[in-house]
Amino acid sequence: MADKQVTRQLTDALALVDVRVLDHVVVGDGAAVSFAERGLI
C-alpha cells in the first residue's frame, strides 16, 4: 500500500514539471514487481 501511495505522490509532483513516470519497479525477496505490468501506472 505504501508503494502505491508514494508512486502516486511522485507521479503527481513530477507532472507539475511535465515529467511522465513510465513505470515503478519494486524489488524485494528476490522478485521484482512492475507497476506498469499490473496496470497500476
mmCIF entry with sequence, helices, sheets and N, C-alpha, C, O atoms, coordinates in Angstrom:
data_MODEL
# 
_entry.id   MODEL 
# 
_entity.id                         1 
_entity.type                       polymer 
_entity.pdbx_number_of_molecules   1 
# 
_entity_poly.entity_id                      1 
_entity_poly.type                           'polypeptide(L)' 
_entity_poly.nstd_linkage                   no 
_entity_poly.nstd_monomer                   no 
_entity_poly.pdbx_seq_one_letter_code       MADKQVTRQLTDALALVDVRVLDHVVVGDGAAVSFAERGLI 
_entity_poly.pdbx_seq_one_letter_code_can   MADKQVTRQLTDALALVDVRVLDHVVVGDGAAVSFAERGLI 
_entity_poly.pdbx_strand_id                 A 
# 
loop_
_entity_poly_seq.entity_id 
_entity_poly_seq.num 
_entity_poly_seq.mon_id 
_entity_poly_seq.hetero 
1 1  MET n 
1 2  ALA n 
1 3  ASP n 
1 4  LYS n 
1 5  GLN n 
1 6  VAL n 
1 7  THR n 
1 8  ARG n 
1 9  GLN n 
1 10 LEU n 
1 11 THR n 
1 12 ASP n 
1 13 ALA n 
1 14 LEU n 
1 15 ALA n 
1 16 LEU n 
1 17 VAL n 
1 18 ASP n 
1 19 VAL n 
1 20 ARG n 
1 21 VAL n 
1 22 LEU n 
1 23 ASP n 
1 24 HIS n 
1 25 VAL n 
1 26 VAL n 
1 27 VAL n 
1 28 GLY n 
1 29 ASP n 
1 30 GLY n 
1 31 ALA n 
1 32 ALA n 
1 33 VAL n 
1 34 SER n 
1 35 PHE n 
1 36 ALA n 
1 37 GLU n 
1 38 ARG n 
1 39 GLY n 
1 40 LEU n 
1 41 ILE n 
# 
_struct_asym.id          A 
_struct_asym.entity_id   1 
# 
_struct_conf.conf_type_id            HELX_P 
_struct_conf.id                      HELX_P1 
_struct_conf.pdbx_PDB_helix_id       AA1 
_struct_conf.beg_label_comp_id       ALA 
_struct_conf.beg_label_asym_id       A 
_struct_conf.beg_label_seq_id        2 
_struct_conf.pdbx_beg_PDB_ins_code   ? 
_struct_conf.end_label_comp_id       ALA 
_struct_conf.end_label_asym_id       A 
_struct_conf.end_label_seq_id        15 
_struct_conf.pdbx_end_PDB_ins_code   ? 
_struct_conf.beg_auth_comp_id        ALA 
_struct_conf.beg_auth_asym_id        A 
_struct_conf.beg_auth_seq_id         2 
_struct_conf.end_auth_comp_id        ALA 
_struct_conf.end_auth_asym_id        A 
_struct_conf.end_auth_seq_id         15 
_struct_conf.pdbx_PDB_helix_class    1 
_struct_conf.details                 ? 
_struct_conf.pdbx_PDB_helix_length   14 
# 
_struct_conf_type.id          HELX_P 
_struct_conf_type.criteria    ? 
_struct_conf_type.reference   ? 
# 
_struct_sheet.id               AA1 
_struct_sheet.type             ? 
_struct_sheet.number_strands   2 
_struct_sheet.details          ? 
# 
_struct_sheet_order.sheet_id     AA1 
_struct_sheet_order.range_id_1   1 
_struct_sheet_order.range_id_2   2 
_struct_sheet_order.offset       ? 
_struct_sheet_order.sense        anti-parallel 
# 
loop_
_struct_sheet_range.sheet_id 
_struct_sheet_range.id 
_struct_sheet_range.beg_label_comp_id 
_struct_sheet_range.beg_label_asym_id 
_struct_sheet_range.beg_label_seq_id 
_struct_sheet_range.pdbx_beg_PDB_ins_code 
_struct_sheet_range.end_label_comp_id 
_struct_sheet_range.end_label_asym_id 
_struct_sheet_range.end_label_seq_id 
_struct_sheet_range.pdbx_end_PDB_ins_code 
_struct_sheet_range.beg_auth_comp_id 
_struct_sheet_range.beg_auth_asym_id 
_struct_sheet_range.beg_auth_seq_id 
_struct_sheet_range.end_auth_comp_id 
_struct_sheet_range.end_auth_asym_id 
_struct_sheet_range.end_auth_seq_id 
AA1 1 VAL A 25 ? GLY A 28 ? VAL A 25 GLY A 28 
AA1 2 ALA A 31 ? SER A 34 ? ALA A 31 SER A 34 
# 
loop_
_atom_site.group_PDB 
_atom_site.id 
_atom_site.type_symbol 
_atom_site.label_atom_id 
_atom_site.label_alt_id 
_atom_site.label_comp_id 
_atom_site.label_asym_id 
_atom_site.label_entity_id 
_atom_site.label_seq_id 
_atom_site.pdbx_PDB_ins_code 
_atom_site.Cartn_x 
_atom_site.Cartn_y 
_atom_site.Cartn_z 
_atom_site.occupancy 
_atom_site.B_iso_or_equiv 
_atom_site.pdbx_formal_charge 
_atom_site.auth_seq_id 
_atom_site.auth_comp_id 
_atom_site.auth_asym_id 
_atom_site.auth_atom_id 
_atom_site.pdbx_PDB_model_num 
ATOM 1   N N  . MET A 1 1  ? 0.826  -1.192  0.000   1.00 0.00 ? 1  MET A N  1 
ATOM 2   C CA . MET A 1 1  ? 0.000  0.000   0.000   1.00 0.00 ? 1  MET A CA 1 
ATOM 3   C C  . MET A 1 1  ? 0.867  1.252   0.000   1.00 0.00 ? 1  MET A C  1 
ATOM 4   O O  . MET A 1 1  ? 0.562  2.202   -0.721  1.00 0.00 ? 1  MET A O  1 
ATOM 5   N N  . ALA A 1 2  ? 1.932  1.281   0.784   1.00 0.00 ? 2  ALA A N  1 
ATOM 6   C CA . ALA A 1 2  ? 2.795  2.464   0.856   1.00 0.00 ? 2  ALA A CA 1 
ATOM 7   C C  . ALA A 1 2  ? 3.454  2.726   -0.493  1.00 0.00 ? 2  ALA A C  1 
ATOM 8   O O  . ALA A 1 2  ? 3.622  3.882   -0.881  1.00 0.00 ? 2  ALA A O  1 
ATOM 9   N N  . ASP A 1 3  ? 3.833  1.660   -1.221  1.00 0.00 ? 3  ASP A N  1 
ATOM 10  C CA . ASP A 1 3  ? 4.450  1.846   -2.535  1.00 0.00 ? 3  ASP A CA 1 
ATOM 11  C C  . ASP A 1 3  ? 3.490  2.533   -3.493  1.00 0.00 ? 3  ASP A C  1 
ATOM 12  O O  . ASP A 1 3  ? 3.897  3.397   -4.269  1.00 0.00 ? 3  ASP A O  1 
ATOM 13  N N  . LYS A 1 4  ? 2.227  2.156   -3.443  1.00 0.00 ? 4  LYS A N  1 
ATOM 14  C CA . LYS A 1 4  ? 1.223  2.778   -4.317  1.00 0.00 ? 4  LYS A CA 1 
ATOM 15  C C  . LYS A 1 4  ? 1.063  4.262   -3.988  1.00 0.00 ? 4  LYS A C  1 
ATOM 16  O O  . LYS A 1 4  ? 0.969  5.093   -4.891  1.00 0.00 ? 4  LYS A O  1 
ATOM 17  N N  . GLN A 1 5  ? 1.031  4.592   -2.706  1.00 0.00 ? 5  GLN A N  1 
ATOM 18  C CA . GLN A 1 5  ? 0.852  5.980   -2.281  1.00 0.00 ? 5  GLN A CA 1 
ATOM 19  C C  . GLN A 1 5  ? 2.065  6.835   -2.678  1.00 0.00 ? 5  GLN A C  1 
ATOM 20  O O  . GLN A 1 5  ? 1.899  7.940   -3.193  1.00 0.00 ? 5  GLN A O  1 
ATOM 21  N N  . VAL A 1 6  ? 3.257  6.337   -2.445  1.00 0.00 ? 6  VAL A N  1 
ATOM 22  C CA . VAL A 1 6  ? 4.475  7.071   -2.807  1.00 0.00 ? 6  VAL A CA 1 
ATOM 23  C C  . VAL A 1 6  ? 4.542  7.257   -4.317  1.00 0.00 ? 6  VAL A C  1 
ATOM 24  O O  . VAL A 1 6  ? 4.902  8.333   -4.794  1.00 0.00 ? 6  VAL A O  1 
ATOM 25  N N  . THR A 1 7  ? 4.202  6.232   -5.063  1.00 0.00 ? 7  THR A N  1 
ATOM 26  C CA . THR A 1 7  ? 4.219  6.323   -6.520  1.00 0.00 ? 7  THR A CA 1 
ATOM 27  C C  . THR A 1 7  ? 3.238  7.380   -7.001  1.00 0.00 ? 7  THR A C  1 
ATOM 28  O O  . THR A 1 7  ? 3.564  8.160   -7.896  1.00 0.00 ? 7  THR A O  1 
ATOM 29  N N  . ARG A 1 8  ? 2.059  7.419   -6.433  1.00 0.00 ? 8  ARG A N  1 
ATOM 30  C CA . ARG A 1 8  ? 1.047  8.405   -6.819  1.00 0.00 ? 8  ARG A CA 1 
ATOM 31  C C  . ARG A 1 8  ? 1.541  9.818   -6.504  1.00 0.00 ? 8  ARG A C  1 
ATOM 32  O O  . ARG A 1 8  ? 1.412  10.718  -7.333  1.00 0.00 ? 8  ARG A O  1 
ATOM 33  N N  . GLN A 1 9  ? 2.099  10.012  -5.321  1.00 0.00 ? 9  GLN A N  1 
ATOM 34  C CA . GLN A 1 9  ? 2.595  11.334  -4.932  1.00 0.00 ? 9  GLN A CA 1 
ATOM 35  C C  . GLN A 1 9  ? 3.735  11.775  -5.849  1.00 0.00 ? 9  GLN A C  1 
ATOM 36  O O  . GLN A 1 9  ? 3.783  12.930  -6.271  1.00 0.00 ? 9  GLN A O  1 
ATOM 37  N N  . LEU A 1 10 ? 4.638  10.871  -6.151  1.00 0.00 ? 10 LEU A N  1 
ATOM 38  C CA . LEU A 1 10 ? 5.760  11.191  -7.027  1.00 0.00 ? 10 LEU A CA 1 
ATOM 39  C C  . LEU A 1 10 ? 5.271  11.490  -8.439  1.00 0.00 ? 10 LEU A C  1 
ATOM 40  O O  . LEU A 1 10 ? 5.732  12.445  -9.063  1.00 0.00 ? 10 LEU A O  1 
ATOM 41  N N  . THR A 1 11 ? 4.353  10.691  -8.943  1.00 0.00 ? 11 THR A N  1 
ATOM 42  C CA . THR A 1 11 ? 3.794  10.903  -10.279 1.00 0.00 ? 11 THR A CA 1 
ATOM 43  C C  . THR A 1 11 ? 3.109  12.264  -10.368 1.00 0.00 ? 11 THR A C  1 
ATOM 44  O O  . THR A 1 11 ? 3.285  12.985  -11.350 1.00 0.00 ? 11 THR A O  1 
ATOM 45  N N  . ASP A 1 12 ? 2.330  12.616  -9.347  1.00 0.00 ? 12 ASP A N  1 
ATOM 46  C CA . ASP A 1 12 ? 1.637  13.908  -9.325  1.00 0.00 ? 12 ASP A CA 1 
ATOM 47  C C  . ASP A 1 12 ? 2.623  15.071  -9.272  1.00 0.00 ? 12 ASP A C  1 
ATOM 48  O O  . ASP A 1 12 ? 2.445  16.071  -9.967  1.00 0.00 ? 12 ASP A O  1 
ATOM 49  N N  . ALA A 1 13 ? 3.654  14.942  -8.455  1.00 0.00 ? 13 ALA A N  1 
ATOM 50  C CA . ALA A 1 13 ? 4.647  16.018  -8.325  1.00 0.00 ? 13 ALA A CA 1 
ATOM 51  C C  . ALA A 1 13 ? 5.426  16.191  -9.626  1.00 0.00 ? 13 ALA A C  1 
ATOM 52  O O  . ALA A 1 13 ? 5.664  17.320  -10.057 1.00 0.00 ? 13 ALA A O  1 
ATOM 53  N N  . LEU A 1 14 ? 5.821  15.101  -10.246 1.00 0.00 ? 14 LEU A N  1 
ATOM 54  C CA . LEU A 1 14 ? 6.582  15.185  -11.490 1.00 0.00 ? 14 LEU A CA 1 
ATOM 55  C C  . LEU A 1 14 ? 5.738  15.727  -12.639 1.00 0.00 ? 14 LEU A C  1 
ATOM 56  O O  . LEU A 1 14 ? 6.269  16.369  -13.546 1.00 0.00 ? 14 LEU A O  1 
ATOM 57  N N  . ALA A 1 15 ? 4.454  15.478  -12.611 1.00 0.00 ? 15 ALA A N  1 
ATOM 58  C CA . ALA A 1 15 ? 3.564  16.004  -13.658 1.00 0.00 ? 15 ALA A CA 1 
ATOM 59  C C  . ALA A 1 15 ? 3.564  17.533  -13.655 1.00 0.00 ? 15 ALA A C  1 
ATOM 60  O O  . ALA A 1 15 ? 3.332  18.153  -14.693 1.00 0.00 ? 15 ALA A O  1 
ATOM 61  N N  . LEU A 1 16 ? 3.818  18.134  -12.517 1.00 0.00 ? 16 LEU A N  1 
ATOM 62  C CA . LEU A 1 16 ? 3.861  19.594  -12.426 1.00 0.00 ? 16 LEU A CA 1 
ATOM 63  C C  . LEU A 1 16 ? 4.991  20.187  -13.264 1.00 0.00 ? 16 LEU A C  1 
ATOM 64  O O  . LEU A 1 16 ? 4.909  21.336  -13.699 1.00 0.00 ? 16 LEU A O  1 
ATOM 65  N N  . VAL A 1 17 ? 6.031  19.413  -13.485 1.00 0.00 ? 17 VAL A N  1 
ATOM 66  C CA . VAL A 1 17 ? 7.158  19.874  -14.301 1.00 0.00 ? 17 VAL A CA 1 
ATOM 67  C C  . VAL A 1 17 ? 7.245  19.066  -15.610 1.00 0.00 ? 17 VAL A C  1 
ATOM 68  O O  . VAL A 1 17 ? 8.321  18.924  -16.191 1.00 0.00 ? 17 VAL A O  1 
ATOM 69  N N  . ASP A 1 18 ? 6.108  18.547  -16.058 1.00 0.00 ? 18 ASP A N  1 
ATOM 70  C CA . ASP A 1 18 ? 5.977  17.824  -17.326 1.00 0.00 ? 18 ASP A CA 1 
ATOM 71  C C  . ASP A 1 18 ? 6.880  16.608  -17.459 1.00 0.00 ? 18 ASP A C  1 
ATOM 72  O O  . ASP A 1 18 ? 7.430  16.350  -18.530 1.00 0.00 ? 18 ASP A O  1 
ATOM 73  N N  . VAL A 1 19 ? 7.034  15.863  -16.374 1.00 0.00 ? 19 VAL A N  1 
ATOM 74  C CA . VAL A 1 19 ? 7.772  14.599  -16.408 1.00 0.00 ? 19 VAL A CA 1 
ATOM 75  C C  . VAL A 1 19 ? 6.761  13.476  -16.221 1.00 0.00 ? 19 VAL A C  1 
ATOM 76  O O  . VAL A 1 19 ? 5.992  13.475  -15.260 1.00 0.00 ? 19 VAL A O  1 
ATOM 77  N N  . ARG A 1 20 ? 6.769  12.530  -17.137 1.00 0.00 ? 20 ARG A N  1 
ATOM 78  C CA . ARG A 1 20 ? 5.833  11.405  -17.073 1.00 0.00 ? 20 ARG A CA 1 
ATOM 79  C C  . ARG A 1 20 ? 6.546  10.173  -16.537 1.00 0.00 ? 20 ARG A C  1 
ATOM 80  O O  . ARG A 1 20 ? 7.620  9.817   -17.022 1.00 0.00 ? 20 ARG A O  1 
ATOM 81  N N  . VAL A 1 21 ? 5.965  9.529   -15.555 1.00 0.00 ? 21 VAL A N  1 
ATOM 82  C CA . VAL A 1 21 ? 6.518  8.293   -14.983 1.00 0.00 ? 21 VAL A CA 1 
ATOM 83  C C  . VAL A 1 21 ? 5.986  7.127   -15.812 1.00 0.00 ? 21 VAL A C  1 
ATOM 84  O O  . VAL A 1 21 ? 4.776  6.964   -15.965 1.00 0.00 ? 21 VAL A O  1 
ATOM 85  N N  . LEU A 1 22 ? 6.896  6.325   -16.340 1.00 0.00 ? 22 LEU A N  1 
ATOM 86  C CA . LEU A 1 22 ? 6.506  5.202   -17.189 1.00 0.00 ? 22 LEU A CA 1 
ATOM 87  C C  . LEU A 1 22 ? 6.317  3.910   -16.409 1.00 0.00 ? 22 LEU A C  1 
ATOM 88  O O  . LEU A 1 22 ? 5.511  3.062   -16.791 1.00 0.00 ? 22 LEU A O  1 
ATOM 89  N N  . ASP A 1 23 ? 7.060  3.759   -15.316 1.00 0.00 ? 23 ASP A N  1 
ATOM 90  C CA . ASP A 1 23 ? 6.962  2.537   -14.529 1.00 0.00 ? 23 ASP A CA 1 
ATOM 91  C C  . ASP A 1 23 ? 7.580  2.769   -13.153 1.00 0.00 ? 23 ASP A C  1 
ATOM 92  O O  . ASP A 1 23 ? 8.353  3.707   -12.955 1.00 0.00 ? 23 ASP A O  1 
ATOM 93  N N  . HIS A 1 24 ? 7.238  1.922   -12.232 1.00 0.00 ? 24 HIS A N  1 
ATOM 94  C CA . HIS A 1 24 ? 7.844  1.880   -10.905 1.00 0.00 ? 24 HIS A CA 1 
ATOM 95  C C  . HIS A 1 24 ? 8.064  0.410   -10.633 1.00 0.00 ? 24 HIS A C  1 
ATOM 96  O O  . HIS A 1 24 ? 7.111  -0.369  -10.601 1.00 0.00 ? 24 HIS A O  1 
ATOM 97  N N  . VAL A 1 25 ? 9.305  0.028   -10.438 1.00 0.00 ? 25 VAL A N  1 
ATOM 98  C CA . VAL A 1 25 ? 9.636  -1.373  -10.197 1.00 0.00 ? 25 VAL A CA 1 
ATOM 99  C C  . VAL A 1 25 ? 10.064 -1.526  -8.745  1.00 0.00 ? 25 VAL A C  1 
ATOM 100 O O  . VAL A 1 25 ? 10.991 -0.858  -8.285  1.00 0.00 ? 25 VAL A O  1 
ATOM 101 N N  . VAL A 1 26 ? 9.390  -2.399  -8.040  1.00 0.00 ? 26 VAL A N  1 
ATOM 102 C CA . VAL A 1 26 ? 9.695  -2.678  -6.637  1.00 0.00 ? 26 VAL A CA 1 
ATOM 103 C C  . VAL A 1 26 ? 10.388 -4.031  -6.579  1.00 0.00 ? 26 VAL A C  1 
ATOM 104 O O  . VAL A 1 26 ? 9.878  -5.025  -7.097  1.00 0.00 ? 26 VAL A O  1 
ATOM 105 N N  . VAL A 1 27 ? 11.556 -4.061  -5.944  1.00 0.00 ? 27 VAL A N  1 
ATOM 106 C CA . VAL A 1 27 ? 12.337 -5.292  -5.841  1.00 0.00 ? 27 VAL A CA 1 
ATOM 107 C C  . VAL A 1 27 ? 12.426 -5.695  -4.382  1.00 0.00 ? 27 VAL A C  1 
ATOM 108 O O  . VAL A 1 27 ? 12.768 -4.888  -3.518  1.00 0.00 ? 27 VAL A O  1 
ATOM 109 N N  . GLY A 1 28 ? 12.112 -6.953  -4.121  1.00 0.00 ? 28 GLY A N  1 
ATOM 110 C CA . GLY A 1 28 ? 12.208 -7.461  -2.754  1.00 0.00 ? 28 GLY A CA 1 
ATOM 111 C C  . GLY A 1 28 ? 12.098 -8.972  -2.748  1.00 0.00 ? 28 GLY A C  1 
ATOM 112 O O  . GLY A 1 28 ? 11.422 -9.553  -3.597  1.00 0.00 ? 28 GLY A O  1 
ATOM 113 N N  . ASP A 1 29 ? 12.750 -9.600  -1.809  1.00 0.00 ? 29 ASP A N  1 
ATOM 114 C CA . ASP A 1 29 ? 12.734 -11.069 -1.677  1.00 0.00 ? 29 ASP A CA 1 
ATOM 115 C C  . ASP A 1 29 ? 13.092 -11.780 -2.979  1.00 0.00 ? 29 ASP A C  1 
ATOM 116 O O  . ASP A 1 29 ? 12.543 -12.838 -3.287  1.00 0.00 ? 29 ASP A O  1 
ATOM 117 N N  . GLY A 1 30 ? 14.018 -11.192 -3.744  1.00 0.00 ? 30 GLY A N  1 
ATOM 118 C CA . GLY A 1 30 ? 14.455 -11.826 -4.975  1.00 0.00 ? 30 GLY A CA 1 
ATOM 119 C C  . GLY A 1 30 ? 13.483 -11.724 -6.123  1.00 0.00 ? 30 GLY A C  1 
ATOM 120 O O  . GLY A 1 30 ? 13.697 -12.356 -7.159  1.00 0.00 ? 30 GLY A O  1 
ATOM 121 N N  . ALA A 1 31 ? 12.423 -10.953 -5.980  1.00 0.00 ? 31 ALA A N  1 
ATOM 122 C CA . ALA A 1 31 ? 11.432 -10.796 -7.049  1.00 0.00 ? 31 ALA A CA 1 
ATOM 123 C C  . ALA A 1 31 ? 11.225 -9.317  -7.333  1.00 0.00 ? 31 ALA A C  1 
ATOM 124 O O  . ALA A 1 31 ? 11.425 -8.472  -6.460  1.00 0.00 ? 31 ALA A O  1 
ATOM 125 N N  . ALA A 1 32 ? 10.825 -9.014  -8.550  1.00 0.00 ? 32 ALA A N  1 
ATOM 126 C CA . ALA A 1 32 ? 10.542 -7.639  -8.943  1.00 0.00 ? 32 ALA A CA 1 
ATOM 127 C C  . ALA A 1 32 ? 9.086  -7.537  -9.404  1.00 0.00 ? 32 ALA A C  1 
ATOM 128 O O  . ALA A 1 32 ? 8.564  -8.444  -10.052 1.00 0.00 ? 32 ALA A O  1 
ATOM 129 N N  . VAL A 1 33 ? 8.448  -6.433  -9.066  1.00 0.00 ? 33 VAL A N  1 
ATOM 130 C CA . VAL A 1 33 ? 7.064  -6.189  -9.470  1.00 0.00 ? 33 VAL A CA 1 
ATOM 131 C C  . VAL A 1 33 ? 7.024  -4.878  -10.235 1.00 0.00 ? 33 VAL A C  1 
ATOM 132 O O  . VAL A 1 33 ? 7.482  -3.849  -9.738  1.00 0.00 ? 33 VAL A O  1 
ATOM 133 N N  . SER A 1 34 ? 6.479  -4.913  -11.443 1.00 0.00 ? 34 SER A N  1 
ATOM 134 C CA . SER A 1 34 ? 6.337  -3.730  -12.279 1.00 0.00 ? 34 SER A CA 1 
ATOM 135 C C  . SER A 1 34 ? 4.922  -3.180  -12.117 1.00 0.00 ? 34 SER A C  1 
ATOM 136 O O  . SER A 1 34 ? 3.941  -3.891  -12.337 1.00 0.00 ? 34 SER A O  1 
ATOM 137 N N  . PHE A 1 35 ? 4.827  -1.914  -11.734 1.00 0.00 ? 35 PHE A N  1 
ATOM 138 C CA . PHE A 1 35 ? 3.515  -1.281  -11.616 1.00 0.00 ? 35 PHE A CA 1 
ATOM 139 C C  . PHE A 1 35 ? 2.845  -1.180  -12.984 1.00 0.00 ? 35 PHE A C  1 
ATOM 140 O O  . PHE A 1 35 ? 1.629  -1.335  -13.093 1.00 0.00 ? 35 PHE A O  1 
ATOM 141 N N  . ALA A 1 36 ? 3.634  -0.919  -14.028 1.00 0.00 ? 36 ALA A N  1 
ATOM 142 C CA . ALA A 1 36 ? 3.067  -0.811  -15.375 1.00 0.00 ? 36 ALA A CA 1 
ATOM 143 C C  . ALA A 1 36 ? 2.460  -2.144  -15.824 1.00 0.00 ? 36 ALA A C  1 
ATOM 144 O O  . ALA A 1 36 ? 1.366  -2.171  -16.387 1.00 0.00 ? 36 ALA A O  1 
ATOM 145 N N  . GLU A 1 37 ? 3.166  -3.236  -15.576 1.00 0.00 ? 37 GLU A N  1 
ATOM 146 C CA . GLU A 1 37 ? 2.659  -4.552  -15.967 1.00 0.00 ? 37 GLU A CA 1 
ATOM 147 C C  . GLU A 1 37 ? 1.356  -4.900  -15.258 1.00 0.00 ? 37 GLU A C  1 
ATOM 148 O O  . GLU A 1 37 ? 0.507  -5.600  -15.809 1.00 0.00 ? 37 GLU A O  1 
ATOM 149 N N  . ARG A 1 38 ? 1.207  -4.413  -14.051 1.00 0.00 ? 38 ARG A N  1 
ATOM 150 C CA . ARG A 1 38 ? -0.008 -4.698  -13.270 1.00 0.00 ? 38 ARG A CA 1 
ATOM 151 C C  . ARG A 1 38 ? -1.108 -3.662  -13.469 1.00 0.00 ? 38 ARG A C  1 
ATOM 152 O O  . ARG A 1 38 ? -2.164 -3.742  -12.841 1.00 0.00 ? 38 ARG A O  1 
ATOM 153 N N  . GLY A 1 39 ? -0.859 -2.692  -14.344 1.00 0.00 ? 39 GLY A N  1 
ATOM 154 C CA . GLY A 1 39 ? -1.869 -1.686  -14.633 1.00 0.00 ? 39 GLY A CA 1 
ATOM 155 C C  . GLY A 1 39 ? -2.034 -0.645  -13.525 1.00 0.00 ? 39 GLY A C  1 
ATOM 156 O O  . GLY A 1 39 ? -3.071 0.013   -13.439 1.00 0.00 ? 39 GLY A O  1 
ATOM 157 N N  . LEU A 1 40 ? -1.023 -0.496  -12.688 1.00 0.00 ? 40 LEU A N  1 
ATOM 158 C CA . LEU A 1 40 ? -1.114 0.445   -11.578 1.00 0.00 ? 40 LEU A CA 1 
ATOM 159 C C  . LEU A 1 40 ? -0.593 1.829   -11.936 1.00 0.00 ? 40 LEU A C  1 
ATOM 160 O O  . LEU A 1 40 ? -0.762 2.777   -11.170 1.00 0.00 ? 40 LEU A O  1 
ATOM 161 N N  . ILE A 1 41 ? 0.030  1.945   -13.081 1.00 0.00 ? 41 ILE A N  1 
ATOM 162 C CA . ILE A 1 41 ? 0.505  3.252   -13.594 1.00 0.00 ? 41 ILE A CA 1 
ATOM 163 C C  . ILE A 1 41 ? -0.079 3.429   -14.963 1.00 0.00 ? 41 ILE A C  1 
ATOM 164 O O  . ILE A 1 41 ? 0.167  4.447   -15.611 1.00 0.00 ? 41 ILE A O  1 
# 
